């Protein structure tokens, strides 16, 4: 039975966020920009954490609320550290790890990691841990239904997929890593007695410019066709992120659309694969991520 459209959660139901600060990575376009728009309309001050300052400023200028733009290149850990160092102890209510790359030809980050794993997971892993001492409410990381593709697993023996690289497989591994990161982050926060919550969300099939970077011309053409005729728009695609960012949900929750195959619809709690729910794999991935980024879980304030 289809969900009553009038009862679906939407951005008009955001709480008053006046006085709150949010960082949104990749806020210059797609669901990042749409989420930033909704947050500012609700009263939040939104920091656009973007690789291209000019594009970020242009995007921020389209919003009527309170914004600022700071440079962040998730494919460069020195840029991640510079962003975090510049934060200077300012309280941060909400961190939305939204930016990402999808189905790229094989390439590396500045630090030598496979680009999708390095950007989508390791960059956000380092950013979150460096900013965590200042976070007061929650961390939302955008994953994808792609974590289910091909029985995706974390290839600990070959994280860069040097021996078996495919754009699709690399993307699936990075999105699985996002969910495992959220799972282990919440475990650590709970163990530390913190009131901060870690949640994940996915947009379903949303038409954004993320798909425009596929490696082959045929793949890009197919995605343009699908975006036009099957996808929901970026405003609908941003709703799971906004719901995870503001609704009273348990830590480690995963939010996605409520429609068929979680492709479109209103935000709701959704399931994940067994591979994305394995606490031992999540802990192992965390340990490896610390070794690769040289960033560790910080001391965080305990809940009063």
C-alpha positions as CSV (number, residue, x, y, z in Angstrom):
1,X,0.0,0.0,0.0
2,X,1.4,3.4,-1.0
3,X,2.2,5.9,1.8
4,X,-0.3,8.8,2.1
5,X,1.6,11.6,0.5
6,X,0.1,14.1,2.9
7,X,1.6,12.3,5.9
8,X,5.1,12.0,4.6
9,X,7.8,13.9,6.4
10,X,9.1,16.9,4.4
11,X,11.3,19.9,4.9
12,X,8.5,22.1,6.1
13,X,8.5,19.9,9.3
14,X,12.1,20.8,10.2
15,X,12.3,22.2,13.8
16,X,13.5,25.7,14.5
17,X,17.3,25.6,14.1
18,X,18.0,29.2,15.0
19,X,21.4,29.6,16.7
20,X,22.6,26.2,15.4
21,X,25.6,25.6,13.2
22,X,25.9,22.9,10.5
23,X,28.8,21.9,8.3
24,X,27.7,20.3,5.0
25,X,30.4,18.8,2.8
26,X,29.8,19.2,-0.9
27,X,27.2,21.8,-0.3
28,X,27.7,23.6,-3.6
29,X,25.4,21.3,-5.6
30,X,22.9,18.5,-5.6
31,X,21.4,17.2,-2.3
32,X,24.1,19.0,-0.4
33,X,22.9,22.4,-1.7
34,X,19.3,21.4,-1.2
35,X,20.0,20.3,2.4
36,X,21.9,23.5,3.1
37,X,19.0,25.5,1.7
38,X,16.5,23.7,4.0
39,X,18.7,24.1,7.0
40,X,19.2,27.8,6.5
41,X,15.4,28.3,6.0
42,X,14.9,26.7,9.4
43,X,17.3,29.2,10.9
44,X,20.7,27.3,11.0
45,X,24.0,28.9,10.0
46,X,25.4,26.6,7.3
47,X,29.1,26.2,6.5
48,X,29.7,25.2,2.9
49,X,32.7,22.8,3.0
50,X,33.7,22.7,-0.7
51,X,36.7,22.0,-2.9
52,X,36.0,24.9,-5.2
53,X,35.6,28.2,-3.3
54,X,34.2,30.1,-6.3
55,X,31.5,27.5,-7.0
56,X,30.7,27.4,-3.3
57,X,30.3,31.1,-3.0
58,X,28.1,31.2,-6.1
59,X,25.9,28.4,-4.6
60,X,25.8,30.1,-1.2
61,X,24.7,33.3,-2.8
62,X,21.5,31.6,-4.0
63,X,20.4,31.1,-0.5
64,X,18.7,33.7,1.7
65,X,19.9,32.4,5.1
66,X,23.1,32.6,7.0
67,X,26.1,30.9,5.3
68,X,29.8,30.9,5.0
69,X,32.1,29.1,2.6
70,X,35.3,27.2,3.5
71,X,37.7,25.2,1.4
72,X,37.8,21.4,1.9
73,X,39.2,18.8,-0.4
74,X,38.4,15.4,0.9
75,X,40.8,13.8,-1.5
76,X,43.7,15.6,0.3
77,X,44.2,14.8,4.0
78,X,46.3,18.0,4.4
79,X,43.2,20.0,3.3
80,X,41.1,18.1,5.8
81,X,43.5,19.0,8.6
82,X,43.6,22.6,7.5
83,X,39.8,22.8,7.6
84,X,39.6,21.2,11.1
85,X,42.5,23.4,12.4
86,X,40.7,26.5,11.3
87,X,37.6,25.6,13.3
88,X,39.2,26.9,16.5
89,X,37.0,25.5,19.1
90,X,33.7,26.8,17.7
91,X,30.7,24.6,18.7
92,X,29.3,22.5,15.8
93,X,25.8,21.2,16.2
94,X,25.6,19.2,13.0
95,X,28.2,17.6,10.7
96,X,26.7,16.3,7.4
97,X,29.2,14.1,5.5
98,X,27.5,14.5,2.1
99,X,30.2,15.0,-0.5
100,X,31.2,12.1,-2.7
101,X,32.4,10.8,-6.1
102,X,30.8,8.0,-8.0
103,X,32.0,5.4,-10.5
104,X,35.1,7.1,-11.6
105,X,37.9,5.7,-13.8
106,X,40.7,4.3,-11.7
107,X,42.6,7.1,-10.0
108,X,44.2,8.1,-6.7
109,X,43.8,10.8,-4.1
110,X,46.7,13.0,-3.3
111,X,47.7,10.6,-0.5
112,X,47.7,7.6,-2.8
113,X,44.3,6.0,-1.9
114,X,41.8,4.8,-4.5
115,X,39.7,7.9,-5.2
116,X,36.3,6.7,-4.2
117,X,37.3,5.0,-1.0
118,X,39.7,7.8,-0.2
119,X,37.2,10.6,-0.8
120,X,33.9,9.0,0.3
121,X,35.2,7.2,3.3
122,X,38.7,8.2,4.5
123,X,38.3,11.9,3.9
124,X,35.1,12.0,5.9
125,X,36.6,9.6,8.5
126,X,39.4,12.1,9.2
127,X,37.2,15.1,9.1
128,X,34.7,13.7,11.6
129,X,37.3,12.6,14.1
130,X,39.2,16.0,13.9
131,X,35.9,18.0,14.4
132,X,34.3,15.6,16.8
133,X,35.4,17.4,20.0
134,X,33.3,20.4,18.9
135,X,30.2,18.4,17.7
136,X,27.2,18.9,20.1
137,X,24.4,16.9,18.4
138,X,25.1,14.5,15.6
139,X,27.0,13.3,12.6
140,X,25.1,12.3,9.5
141,X,27.0,10.4,6.7
142,X,25.4,9.9,3.3
143,X,25.7,6.3,2.1
144,X,23.9,4.6,-0.8
145,X,21.8,1.6,-1.8
146,X,25.0,0.8,-3.8
147,X,26.4,-0.8,-0.6
148,X,24.3,-3.8,-1.7
149,X,25.8,-4.1,-5.2
150,X,27.4,-7.4,-6.0
151,X,27.6,-8.6,-2.4
152,X,30.0,-5.8,-1.6
153,X,32.6,-6.3,1.1
154,X,35.6,-4.4,2.4
155,X,38.6,-5.7,0.6
156,X,41.1,-5.5,3.4
157,X,43.7,-7.4,1.3
158,X,43.4,-4.8,-1.5
159,X,41.6,-1.6,-0.4
160,X,42.8,0.2,-3.4
161,X,41.4,-2.6,-5.7
162,X,44.6,-2.6,-7.6
163,X,44.1,-6.2,-8.7
164,X,40.4,-6.0,-9.5
165,X,39.3,-2.4,-10.1
166,X,35.8,-1.6,-11.5
167,X,34.2,1.8,-11.0
168,X,31.0,0.1,-9.7
169,X,32.8,-2.2,-7.3
170,X,34.9,0.7,-5.9
171,X,31.8,2.8,-5.3
172,X,30.0,0.0,-3.6
173,X,33.0,-0.6,-1.3
174,X,33.1,3.1,-0.3
175,X,29.4,3.3,0.4
176,X,29.6,0.1,2.5
177,X,32.5,1.8,4.4
178,X,30.2,4.7,5.2
179,X,27.7,2.5,7.0
180,X,30.4,0.6,8.9
181,X,32.0,3.9,9.9
182,X,28.6,5.1,11.3
183,X,28.2,1.8,13.2
184,X,31.6,1.9,14.9
185,X,31.4,5.7,15.5
186,X,28.2,5.3,17.4
187,X,29.6,2.4,19.4
188,X,32.6,4.6,20.4
189,X,30.4,7.6,21.2
190,X,28.2,5.4,23.4
191,X,31.2,3.9,25.2
192,X,32.5,7.4,25.8
193,X,29.3,8.5,27.4
194,X,28.7,11.1,24.7
195,X,25.2,12.4,23.8
196,X,26.4,12.9,20.2
197,X,24.7,10.5,17.7
198,X,26.0,9.1,14.5
199,X,23.5,8.3,11.7
200,X,23.5,7.4,8.0
201,X,21.2,8.2,5.2
202,X,20.8,7.6,1.5
203,X,18.8,9.6,-1.1
204,X,17.4,6.7,-3.1
205,X,17.7,7.5,-6.8
206,X,18.0,11.2,-7.0
207,X,18.9,13.2,-10.1
208,X,22.1,15.1,-9.3
209,X,25.4,15.9,-11.0
210,X,27.1,13.0,-9.1
211,X,26.3,10.6,-11.9
212,X,27.8,12.8,-14.5
213,X,31.4,11.7,-13.7
214,X,31.0,8.0,-14.8
215,X,34.0,6.7,-16.7
216,X,32.4,5.9,-20.1
217,X,30.3,8.0,-22.4
218,X,27.7,5.3,-22.6
219,X,27.3,5.1,-18.9
220,X,26.9,8.9,-18.7
221,X,24.2,8.8,-21.4
222,X,22.4,6.0,-19.6
223,X,22.4,7.9,-16.4
224,X,21.1,11.1,-18.0
225,X,18.2,9.0,-19.4
226,X,17.5,7.4,-16.0
227,X,17.8,10.8,-14.2
228,X,15.2,12.3,-16.6
229,X,12.6,9.6,-16.5
230,X,13.0,7.6,-13.3
231,X,14.8,9.6,-10.6
232,X,13.3,11.9,-8.0
233,X,14.6,15.5,-7.8
234,X,17.3,16.6,-5.4
235,X,14.8,18.2,-3.0
236,X,13.2,14.7,-2.5
237,X,16.7,13.2,-2.4
238,X,17.8,15.5,0.4
239,X,14.9,14.5,2.7
240,X,16.5,11.4,4.3
241,X,19.6,13.5,5.1
242,X,17.4,16.2,6.7
243,X,15.3,13.7,8.6
244,X,18.4,11.9,10.0
245,X,19.9,15.3,10.9
246,X,16.9,16.5,12.9
247,X,14.4,13.7,13.9
248,X,14.7,12.0,17.3
249,X,16.2,8.7,16.1
250,X,18.5,6.2,17.8
251,X,22.2,6.3,17.1
252,X,23.4,4.2,14.1
253,X,20.0,4.6,12.4
254,X,19.9,4.4,8.6
255,X,17.3,6.5,6.8
256,X,16.2,6.2,3.2
257,X,13.1,6.6,1.0
258,X,10.0,4.5,1.8
259,X,9.1,3.6,-1.8
260,X,9.7,0.5,-3.9
261,X,13.4,-0.7,-3.6
262,X,14.0,2.5,-1.6
263,X,14.4,4.4,-4.9
264,X,12.1,7.3,-4.1
265,X,9.6,8.4,-1.5
266,X,9.4,10.0,1.9
267,X,12.2,9.3,4.6
268,X,11.9,6.4,6.9
269,X,14.2,3.9,8.7
270,X,15.6,1.3,6.3
271,X,17.6,-1.8,6.4
272,X,21.1,-2.7,5.4
273,X,23.1,-5.8,4.4
274,X,24.6,-8.2,6.9
275,X,28.0,-6.9,5.7
276,X,27.0,-3.4,6.7
277,X,25.9,-4.6,10.1
278,X,29.0,-6.6,11.2
279,X,30.5,-4.9,14.3
280,X,33.8,-6.8,14.0
281,X,34.3,-5.7,10.4
282,X,33.4,-2.1,11.5
283,X,36.0,-2.2,14.2
284,X,38.6,-3.6,11.8
285,X,37.8,-0.9,9.2
286,X,38.1,1.8,11.9
287,X,41.6,0.5,12.9
288,X,42.8,0.4,9.3
289,X,41.3,3.9,8.7
290,X,43.2,5.3,11.7
291,X,46.4,3.7,10.3
292,X,45.9,5.1,6.8
293,X,44.9,8.7,7.9
294,X,46.9,9.0,11.0
295,X,43.8,10.4,12.7
296,X,42.3,8.7,15.8
297,X,39.1,8.9,17.8
298,X,39.4,11.9,20.1
299,X,38.5,12.6,23.6
300,X,34.8,13.7,23.5
301,X,32.7,15.4,26.2
302,X,30.5,13.0,28.2
303,X,26.8,13.7,28.4
304,X,25.7,15.6,31.5
